[in-house]
């Protein structure tokens, strides 16, 4: 008798087919369809100035002295907060 040797490794095409089938099964089981359009950028967000002023305001609210509730937010030119106090 002749024996036929089977390989346990699969070709890249087989692997891609299995991956595709797995993705389809997941989508079917989750009852989910991928979005067809890319979402657009939000328009209702704070400006950088408003954001940093809000940070300074919140920092002032944490002051222990009720008479001098002052806050500061030091920001670098590339919009990184360097210090709050």
C-alpha positions in Angstrom: 0.0 0.0 0.0 0.9 3.5 -0.7 0.4 6.2 2.0 -0.3 9.7 1.2 1.4 12.3 3.3 -0.8 15.2 4.3 0.7 18.5 5.3 -0.6 20.3 8.4 0.4 23.7 7.2 -1.9 25.6 4.9 -1.1 27.9 2.0 -1.4 31.7 2.5 -4.5 31.6 0.2 -6.1 29.0 2.4 -5.3 31.1 5.5 -6.8 34.2 3.9 -10.0 32.2 3.0 -10.3 31.0 6.6 -9.8 34.5 8.0 -12.5 35.8 5.6 -14.9 33.1 6.6 -14.2 33.8 10.3 -14.8 37.6 9.8 -18.1 36.8 8.1 -19.2 34.5 10.8 -18.4 37.0 13.5 -20.4 39.7 11.7 -23.3 37.4 11.2 -23.3 36.2 14.8 -23.0 39.8 16.2 -25.7 41.0 13.8 -23.4 43.9 12.9 -22.6 45.6 9.6 -19.5 47.7 9.2 -20.2 51.4 8.5 -20.3 52.4 4.9 -19.2 56.0 5.3 -16.4 57.6 7.2 -17.6 59.8 9.9 -16.8 63.5 9.5 -14.9 65.6 12.0 -16.9 67.0 14.9 -17.8 70.7 14.7 -19.0 71.3 18.3 -15.8 71.0 20.2 -14.0 73.6 22.4 -11.4 75.9 21.0 -7.9 75.4 22.4 -8.2 78.8 24.2 -11.5 77.8 25.8 -10.1 74.4 26.8 -7.1 75.9 28.6 -9.2 78.6 30.3 -11.6 75.9 31.5 -8.5 74.0 32.9 -7.4 77.2 34.8 -11.0 77.7 36.1 -11.2 74.1 37.4 -7.7 74.5 39.0 -8.9 77.7 40.8 -11.9 75.8 42.1 -9.6 73.5 44.0 -7.9 76.4 45.9 -8.0 76.0 49.7 -8.3 79.7 50.3 -11.8 81.0 49.4 -10.6 84.6 49.1 -8.0 83.9 46.4 -9.4 81.3 44.1 -7.0 81.9 41.2 -6.0 79.4 38.6 -3.3 79.3 35.9 -2.6 77.0 33.0 0.8 77.4 31.4 0.8 76.0 27.8 3.7 75.5 25.3 3.4 76.8 21.7 2.5 73.3 20.5 -0.5 73.2 22.9 1.0 71.0 25.7 0.1 71.8 29.2 3.3 72.5 31.1 1.8 73.4 34.5 -1.4 74.0 36.4 -1.7 75.9 39.6 
